[in-house]
Amino acid sequence: MHTSKIGTMEAIMILLTIVVTHTILSLPKNLLSITKSATIINIIYVSLLALLLVIFIVRLFKKFPGMDILDISEYLGGSLFKKLLGILFISYFLVSSSILLRNFCECLKIVYFPDTDLLFLILLFIIAICIANRLSFTATLKTNLLVIPIVLASVVFLFLANLRNFTLERMYPLLGEGFFNTFVTGIGNISAFGGIAYLYFLPPLLKKPEQYKKIAITSIIITGIYLLLTIATILFMFSFFITEDEIMPLFSAARYIEFGTFFQRLESIFLLIWISVFCCYLSVVMKFSVLILQKITLLKDTNILLPCIGLTMLAISLFPENYAISKFYETTIYRYLVWGFILFANIAILLFANFKKRKKVGETHVQMD
């Protein structure tokens, strides 16, 4: 499978696709359930923390130009460590995306297709992304360039169109349940920036590697603004989302938009856009999973991997017995994986690799002297 280089804007859109896909479902409600009325302040706070983190990550990558996290892990711990990390990343990508796909199809079934079998809905997505990746990943990149700006614009539209439905008093008290909950417990909301996981694999894929820092910083800033608008819309409209088990809060917000007699029920347009985003997201996950498998197995022809990954995603998405179990992963387990694996473990790998590099450079200087 031909691997085309990724442009600067295309890379930014890839990172944005991850957070956009998660906000379609339960992410906004999950954030609100932790920090309540202080979520707006908390999002600004964790956005700044995420910005500092990615600047730190970019700085750690400087010593290893043109290398991704797998190459760096091989430098640090050898081929076996590289393969182990690759398997962990593939597991993380496939499990997270498959459970998200299951939950999204459950929502589609509830809202629009109550008589349609869940397996059929999931299969449609799996077949679509297998075909897209088989033909060309470039098509996904170009679609992302079109769809993500539309999504970002639609969230701005959603915010402005619902201004008359806002109750601004719902943002009080400003610190919700207190300073500790907002700034200490609430630091867990940094899991909303799950797109950082894909940042570890971008350096060797970029057309302009020197733009890596710009890509990382720009994507975090746009993500922070996007989350802020999303949270503000839901908080000002639906205080009950903090406690009620509602599906797709953004979809519910879209149902309130009306412009006269001829412009009603605009949520169908939003859903169509979100379906497109979901296909792009799944295609990105499949592409990166294939690239990781190719790197740890040294396979030249990776087309055979596409149906294997597609079937794996199908199996994982059907594994939970019911919606409550798959929902538990999305609302609880996912945030700990982002914290423990994506942030803590991989930043530790980058730090140790930098220390090893510095030590080798120091030993070289000593020998020369």
C-alpha positions in Angstrom: 0.0 0.0 0.0 1.5 3.3 -1.1 2.1 5.7 1.8 1.8 9.3 0.6 3.3 12.1 2.6 1.0 14.3 4.7 0.7 18.1 4.3 0.7 20.5 7.2 -3.1 21.3 7.0 -3.9 17.6 6.4 -1.9 16.7 9.6 -3.8 19.3 11.6 -7.1 18.0 10.4 -6.1 14.4 11.3 -5.5 15.5 14.9 -8.8 17.4 15.0 -10.7 14.5 13.6 -10.1 12.5 16.9 -11.5 15.1 19.3 -14.4 16.0 16.9 -15.4 12.3 16.7 -15.4 11.9 20.5 -17.5 15.1 21.0 -20.2 13.7 18.8 -21.1 11.2 21.5 -20.4 11.5 25.3 -17.3 13.5 25.7 -19.0 16.8 26.5 -21.3 15.2 29.0 -18.3 13.3 30.6 -16.4 16.6 31.0 -19.5 18.3 32.5 -20.1 15.4 34.9 -16.7 15.9 36.5 -16.4 19.7 36.8 -20.1 20.7 36.5 -20.6 24.5 36.1 -16.8 25.1 36.2 -16.2 23.1 33.0 -15.7 26.3 30.9 -12.9 27.5 33.2 -11.6 23.9 33.4 -11.4 23.6 29.6 -9.3 26.8 29.4 -7.1 25.4 32.1 -6.6 21.9 30.6 -6.1 23.4 27.1 -3.2 25.4 28.4 -1.8 22.3 30.1 -2.2 20.3 26.8 -0.4 23.1 25.0 2.5 22.9 27.4 2.6 19.1 27.0 2.7 19.1 23.2 5.4 21.8 23.3 7.4 19.5 25.6 6.7 16.5 23.4 7.9 18.4 20.3 11.0 19.4 22.2 11.7 15.8 23.1 11.3 14.7 19.4 14.0 17.3 18.3 16.8 14.9 19.1 15.3 12.3 16.8 14.5 14.0 13.5 12.4 12.0 11.1 11.6 9.3 13.7 8.4 8.3 15.3 7.7 6.9 18.8 8.4 3.3 17.5 11.8 4.2 16.1 12.7 6.0 19.3 11.5 3.0 21.4 13.8 0.7 19.3 16.7 3.0 20.0 15.9 2.9 23.7 15.0 -0.7 24.2 15.6 -2.7 21.1 13.4 -4.5 18.5 11.4 -6.4 21.1 10.4 -3.2 23.0 9.5 -1.6 19.7 7.2 -4.5 18.8 5.6 -4.5 22.3 4.9 -0.8 22.0 3.5 -1.2 18.5 1.1 -3.9 19.7 0.0 -1.7 22.6 -0.7 1.2 20.2 -2.6 -0.9 17.8 -4.7 -2.3 20.6 -5.4 1.2 21.9 -6.4 2.5 18.5 -8.6 -0.5 17.5 -10.3 -0.9 20.8 -11.1 2.8 21.2 -12.3 3.3 17.7 -14.3 0.0 17.7 -16.1 0.8 20.9 -16.8 4.4 19.6 -18.2 2.9 16.4 -20.4 0.6 18.4 -21.8 3.5 20.5 -22.3 5.7 17.5 -24.2 2.9 15.6 -26.3 2.3 18.8 -27.2 6.0 18.7 -28.0 5.9 15.0 -30.2 2.9 15.6 -32.1 4.6 18.5 -32.6 7.9 16.6 -33.2 6.9 13.0 -33.0 3.1 12.4 -34.9 1.3 15.2 -35.7 -1.7 13.0 -32.2 -2.1 11.5 -29.8 -4.7 12.8 -26.8 -3.2 14.6 -24.5 -5.6 12.8 -25.6 -4.1 9.4 -24.9 -0.5 10.5 -21.4 -1.4 11.8 -20.7 -3.4 8.6 -21.5 -0.4 6.4 -18.8 1.6 8.2 -16.2 -1.2 8.1 -16.7 -1.9 4.4 -16.5 1.8 3.6 -13.2 2.4 5.4 -11.7 -0.8 4.0 -12.5 0.4 0.5 -11.2 3.9 1.2 -7.9 2.7 2.5 -7.5 0.1 -0.3 -8.0 2.8 -3.0 -5.9 5.6 -1.5 -5.5 7.2 1.9 -5.1 10.5 0.1 -8.8 10.5 -0.5 -9.4 10.4 3.3 -6.9 13.3 3.8 -8.7 15.4 1.1 -12.1 14.6 2.6 -10.8 15.6 6.1 -9.7 19.0 4.6 -13.3 19.5 3.5 -15.3 17.9 6.3 -13.5 19.1 9.5 -13.8 22.9 8.6 -17.5 22.3 8.0 -17.8 20.6 11.4 -15.9 23.5 13.1 -18.2 26.0 11.4 -21.3 24.0 12.3 -20.3 24.1 16.0 -20.0 27.9 15.8 -23.4 27.9 14.0 -24.8 25.7 16.7 -23.6 28.0 19.4 -24.9 31.2 17.7 -28.2 29.7 16.5 -29.1 28.6 20.1 -28.2 31.9 21.8 -31.9 32.6 22.5 -32.1 29.2 24.3 -29.2 29.9 26.6 -29.5 30.3 30.4 -26.2 31.9 31.3 -26.9 31.4 35.0 -26.1 27.7 34.6 -22.4 28.6 34.6 -22.7 29.6 38.3 -21.0 28.9 40.6 -18.0 29.6 38.5 -15.8 27.1 40.3 -18.5 24.4 40.4 -17.8 22.2 43.4 -14.7 24.2 44.4 -11.1 25.0 43.5 -9.8 21.4 44.1 -12.4 19.8 41.9 -11.9 22.3 39.1 -8.1 22.4 39.0 -6.9 19.2 40.6 -9.5 16.5 40.0 -10.5 18.3 36.8 -7.0 17.8 35.4 -8.3 14.4 34.2 -10.3 16.3 31.5 -7.1 16.6 29.6 -8.1 13.2 28.2 -10.2 15.2 25.8 -7.0 15.8 23.8 -6.7 12.2 22.8 -5.4 13.3 19.4 -2.0 13.6 21.0 -1.6 9.8 20.4 -1.4 10.4 16.6 1.2 13.2 17.1 3.8 10.5 18.1 3.6 9.0 14.5 3.6 12.1 12.4 7.3 13.2 12.0 8.3 10.6 9.3 5.0 11.1 7.5 5.1 14.8 7.0 5.9 16.5 3.7 7.5 19.3 5.7 8.9 17.9 9.0 10.0 21.3 10.1 6.2 22.2 10.5 5.8 19.6 13.2 5.7 22.1 16.0 3.3 24.3 14.2 1.0 21.3 13.5 1.0 20.3 17.2 0.4 23.8 18.6 -2.3 24.8 16.1 -4.2 21.6 16.6 -4.3 22.0 20.4 -5.4 25.7 20.1 -8.2 24.8 17.7 -9.2 21.8 19.8 -9.4 24.0 22.9 -11.7 26.6 21.2 -13.8 23.8 19.7 -14.3 22.2 23.1 -15.0 25.5 24.7 -17.9 26.2 22.2 -19.2 22.7 22.5 -19.2 22.7 26.3 -20.7 26.2 26.5 -23.6 25.3 24.2 -24.5 22.2 26.2 -24.0 23.8 29.6 -26.1 26.8 28.8 -28.9 24.8 27.3 -29.1 21.5 29.2 -28.1 21.4 32.9 -29.7 18.0 33.1 -27.0 16.6 30.9 -24.7 16.6 33.9 -26.8 13.8 35.5 -29.2 12.4 32.8 -28.0 9.5 30.6 -28.8 11.2 27.3 -27.3 10.3 23.9 -25.5 12.7 21.7 -26.0 16.0 23.5 -24.9 18.0 20.4 -27.6 16.3 18.4 -30.2 17.3 21.0 -28.9 20.9 20.8 -29.3 20.8 17.0 -33.0 19.9 17.4 -33.7 23.3 19.0 -32.6 25.3 15.9 -35.4 26.8 13.9 -35.4 29.5 11.3 -39.0 30.0 10.3 -41.3 27.3 8.8 -39.0 26.0 6.1 -35.8 25.6 8.2 -36.6 23.1 10.9 -35.2 19.7 12.0 -31.6 20.7 11.0 -30.2 17.9 13.2 -30.4 15.6 10.1 -27.8 17.8 8.3 -25.6 17.7 11.4 -25.9 13.9 11.6 -24.9 13.6 7.9 -21.8 15.6 8.6 -21.0 13.6 11.7 -21.3 10.3 9.8 -18.8 11.7 7.3 -16.4 12.6 10.1 -16.8 9.2 11.6 -15.8 7.5 8.4 -12.7 9.7 8.2 -11.8 9.0 11.8 -12.1 5.2 11.3 -10.1 5.4 8.1 -7.3 7.3 9.9 -7.3 4.7 12.7 -7.1 1.9 10.1 -4.3 3.6 8.2 -2.1 4.3 11.3 -2.8 0.7 12.6 -1.6 -0.7 9.2 1.5 1.6 9.3 2.4 0.3 12.8 1.9 -3.3 11.8 4.0 -2.7 8.7 6.8 -1.3 10.9 6.8 -4.1 13.4 6.4 -7.0 10.9 8.4 -5.5 8.0 5.7 -6.5 5.5 6.0 -4.9 2.1 2.4 -5.6 0.8 0.0 -4.4 3.5 -3.2 -4.7 1.5 -3.9 -8.0 3.1 -3.9 -6.3 6.5 -6.9 -4.1 5.7 -9.6 -6.9 5.9 -7.9 -8.3 8.9 -8.0 -5.0 10.8 -11.6 -4.4 9.5 -12.7 -7.8 10.9 -10.9 -7.1 14.2 -12.8 -3.8 14.5 -16.0 -5.6 13.8 -15.4 -8.3 16.4 -14.4 -5.7 19.1 -17.4 -3.5 18.4 -19.7 -6.5 18.8 -17.9 -7.9 21.8 -19.7 -5.8 24.6 -23.0 -7.5 25.5 -24.9 -4.3 25.6 -24.7 -0.5 25.2 -24.1 0.0 28.9 -20.8 -1.9 28.8 -19.5 -0.2 25.7 -20.5 3.1 27.2 -18.5 2.4 30.3 -15.4 2.1 28.2 -16.0 5.4 26.5 -16.8 7.3 29.7 -14.4 5.8 32.1 -11.7 3.5 30.8 -10.7 5.7 27.8 -9.7 8.6 30.0 -7.4 6.5 32.1 -5.8 5.0 28.9 -5.1 8.5 27.6 -3.5 9.5 31.0 -1.6 6.3 31.7 -0.5 5.2 28.2 -0.7 8.1 25.8 0.7 10.7 28.1 2.6 9.2 31.0 4.1 6.1 29.4 5.1 7.6 26.0 6.5 10.8 27.4 8.6 8.6 29.8 9.9 6.7 26.7 10.8 10.0 25.1 12.5 11.3 28.2 14.6 8.1 28.7 15.6 8.1 25.0 16.7 11.7 25.3 18.8 10.9 28.5 20.4 8.0 26.6 21.2 10.2 23.6 22.7 12.9 25.9 24.7 10.3 27.7 26.1 8.8 24.5 27.0 12.3 23.2 28.8 13.0 26.6 30.7 9.8 26.4 31.8 10.6 22.8 33.1 14.0 23.9 35.0 12.4 26.8 36.6 9.8 24.4 37.6 12.6 21.9 39.3 14.5 24.7 
